[in-house]
Amino acid sequence: MIKTPLCDFLGIDYPILQGGMAWVATPELVGAVSEAGALGILGAGNAPPALVEAQLQQIRAMTSKPFGVNVPMFSPFVQDVVEVCVQEKVPVVTTGAGNSSPYIPTLKRGGTFVIPLVASVALARRLERAGADALVAEGCDSGGHIGDVGTLPLVPQIVDAVAIPVIAAGGIADGRGLAAALALGAVGVQMGTRFICTEECAVHRNYKDAIVKAGDRGTATAGHSLGHPVRALRNLMMRRFREMEREHLTEDELVEFGEGRLRLAVEEGDVTQGSLMAGQSCGLIRDIVPVAELIQRIISEAEALLRRLPQYASA
């Protein structure tokens, strides 16, 4: 069995985190992942604090094991959601989409383990100084909002730059990805796209099927002109968004065009006009399976691979 310091820090069986994806990481998925021995993470997104509090109660009704909440810095309710996490004694909070330094002391005083997502060495160092307990180094291979550096070069640079544990994310969907992350110096992995294609994930079946059908070039990025690019599956919506950027439409026009597109994909299953956020790992995903089966498969694959690797080292 693969056990790293991350398992001890978080009280989990396996060094796997499920990405806290807005609209996607609902209580059903979070509870299933945590119950299976990994760390489920609720995607708070732009949800108001009352909704987050209600979702926490749902999760606790499903599992007594550790779980987390992802709080993005772009949320209009970020301060209130942080306070809910403190009041509800949420075991783990991950943060993303910005600098979460102002909120780390409050969360830590409440006993929460804080794990920011970072896409650069500079931000990793800054958040370590602010008191982060660990970091998720997320490469541009990932889905949704992305940075500039790929996972393979980013993870070891951040491992070298900080003294706290580092978790790898971006382009990871199987046991080979977990084994590679450990070789890069990470203590575990975070996966988002792979967990969309599970039976417990509440997104529309059309969204899941689109990921399964996607190949190695199945994703594209858009939003570079806005300063925060997004990776999603190629479809008519993404094609039009990229055209609008080339036409130099205003920021307001681009933002208006993108509003509600993720909900359209998640809830209505519109695979042509919705935003099917997904990472480059989609080319590795071939089925939709129960969460527990997926986690056991990944661990078994990684264990088998790690046992074989010593044959390549000479005496």
N, C-alpha and C positions, 0 to 999 in steps of 0.2 A: 504494500500500500504506500502511495506517495504521501508523505507528510512533510510540510515545511514549517518554518516559524510562523507563517501566516495563519496556519491552522490553530496554533496555540494562541496567537494574538486575538483572533476573532471567535474562538470556540467552535470551529467548524471541522468537519471530517476531511474535506478535500479542498485544495488550494485553488478554488474556482469561484469567481464572482460573476453574477449575472448583471449585465449593464442596466443602469436605471433609466431606461428609455421612456421619454414622455409619451403618453397615450398607449404605450405598448406594455410597459412593466407594471401591470395592474396587480392587485392583491392575489388573484388566482395564480399568476405565474410566480410571484414572490414567495408565497406560501409553499408552493410545490418545490421550488428550488431549495429553500431552506430546509424543508422537511427531508429532502433527499441528501442532505449533508454538505451542500455548498452554501453560498451566501446570496439569498434573494435580495434585490434592491428595488424598492418602489420608486417609480419615476414621478416625482412631484410636478415637474414641468411648470406650467403657469397656474396650477390648481390653487384655489384659495385655501386658507388654513383649515376651515371647517371640513372641507372635503378630504384633505390629507389626514386629519384626525380620524375621520370616519373610516378611511382606508386602513389606518393603523389598527383599528379595532378588528377589521376583517382579517387582517394578517394574523393577529394574535389569536383569533378564533380557529385558525388553520394550523398553527404551529407554535410550539414553545421554544423553538430553536432561534439562534441569532438571525437577525435580518437587518437591512439598512434602508435608508432613504437617500435618493439623489436630489440635491437642491441646486438648480442652475442659477447662476448669478444674474441672468436676464429676467428672472421671474419678478413681476411687480409685487409679489408677496414674500420675497425672500426673508425679510426680517421676521415676519409673522410665522412663516413655516419653520424657521430655525427655532423660534420660541416654542412651537408645538413639539418639535423633536426633543427639546430639553424637558418640557413638561411631561411628555410621554416616555421619557427615558429610552429613546431609540438607541440601540446598541452601537450602530455604525451610521455615519453620514458621509456620503461622497458628495463632492461639489464639482461643478464644471462651468464652462463658458465664462471664465473670468477669474479674477483674483479674489479668493475667499478669505484672505487674511483677517479682515475685520470681524469675521464671525467665528473663527477658530477658538479664541479664548472662551467665548460663551458656551460653545458646544462642549469643550473639554471640561469646563467647570461642572457641567451636568453629567460628566462621566461617559460621554460619547467618544468613540474612537473615530477620528476624522481622517478621511482619505480623499484629498483633492485629485482631480484629473488634470494632468499637465501635458502640454504638447511641445515644451521647450525646456532646455536646461536652465535658463534664466528664471523661469517661473517656478521650476522645481526647487531651486535654491531659496527663492524668496519664501515659498510656502513652508519649507523646512524651518527657516528662521522664525516663521510665524507660529510654529508649534505643531504642524501636521504630524500625525502618527505614522503615516505611510503615504505613498503616492501611486496613482495609476498613470503610467507612461503610455499615452495613447497616440499611436502613429496615424498618419493620414490614410492608411489602409482601411480605417474604420468607417462605419456609416454615420450619417448625421453630420453635425458640425465637426470640422476637422482642422488640423494644423497643417504645417508645411513639410514635416519630416516623416519618413517611413518608419514603421515599427522596428525593423531590424537594426537600423543605425541609432534610432532614438533611445531604445531601452538601455543598451550598455553605457551610453553617454550619461544618462541620468543616474544609473547605478553607480558610476564612477564619481558623480558630482555630489551625491548626498550620502548621509550615513543611515538614513531611515529605510525601511523595506520598500521595494519597488515591485509593482504588479504590472505585467505587460498586457496591452490591449491593442487591437487593430489587426484584422486579418487572421484571427485565431478561431478555429472551428472544430479542431479534433485533437487527438492525443499527440500528434506530431507537433502541433503548435504549443502545447503545454511543455513538452520536452525541450523544444527550442527555446522557449522563454526561460526555463530553468538554466539552460546552458548560457544564456545571455546575462545571468545574474539576478533575474527576477525571482520572487518567492511565490509567484502564482500568476494566474491570468484572469482577465475579465473578458467575457464574451457577450455580445449583444445580438448580432444577426443570427447566430446559431440558435439562440434561445427563442427567437421569433418562430422558428420552425419546430415547435413542440406542441403537443396536444393541449397543454394547459394554457398556452398563450392565447389571449382573448381576441387577437386581431382577426380580421376577416380572412377566410380561407383563400380568397383570391390573392391576397398579399403574400401568404405563405407559399402558395403554388408558384407565384412569380419568382420568388427567391430560388426555389428548387429548380426551376427551369433555366435560371440565369447561368451564363458561362463565365469564363475568365475575364471577359471585357464587358460584363453585364452592367457595370455601374459607370456613372459619370459624375462630375462635380460642377456646381453652379454657385453663384453668389460671390464670386471673387471680387467683383466691383463693389460689393457691400462691405468687404473686409472680414466676412465670416462665411467662407465657403461651406457647402453642404454636399455630402456624397449620397446618392440615391440610385436606384435602378433606372436605366435608360427607358424613357417612355415619351409620349407626346408632350406632357407637361414639362419635362426636363428639356426637351428639344426647344420648346418655345421660350423657356426661361433663358436659355443660353443665347438664343437669337435676340431676345430683348436686350441682353447685356451688350451684344455686339452692336446693337442699334443705339446704344448709349441712352437708354431710357433713364429717367430720374430714379433716385432711390425710393421715393414715395410710390412710384408706379410699380417698381419691382416688388416692394414689400406688399403692396396691395394684391398683386398677382399671386404671391405665395401664400397669402393668408388662408388658413383652413385646409390646405392641401394634405397635410399629414392626417388630420381627422377624416378627410374624404377617403383616404386609402385604408386607414385602420378600421373605421366603423362601417363604411359603405362598400369597401372592396373595389373602388374605382382604380383600376390599374393603368388607365390611360391619362387621366387628369389629376390623380392623387400623387402625393409625394411618397414614394416607396423607399424610405430611408433604409439603406443596407450597405454593408461593407464589402470589400473585395473578397472576403471569405465566402461570398455567395456561390462562387464557382466550386467550392468544396462541399456544399450542402446538397444532399441527394434525397433526403427523406424527412418526414414529419413524425416524430416519435415522442413517447412520454418523457418528461423531464428526468425521472430517475434512471430510465434506460440510457438516455444520452450521457448523463454524468458517469455512469458506470462504464460505458463504452470508451469515453475519453480517458478515464483513469487507466483502464486495461490497456488501451493502445499506448499510452505514455509509458507505463510500466514495462511492457514488452519491448519497446524501443530502447529504453534506458538500459535494459539488460543486454541488448545486442551491441550497443555502441562500444563497449570496451574492446571488442575484437579489432577495432581500427587503431588502437593505441599499441605501439610496439613496446616490448619489455625494456 
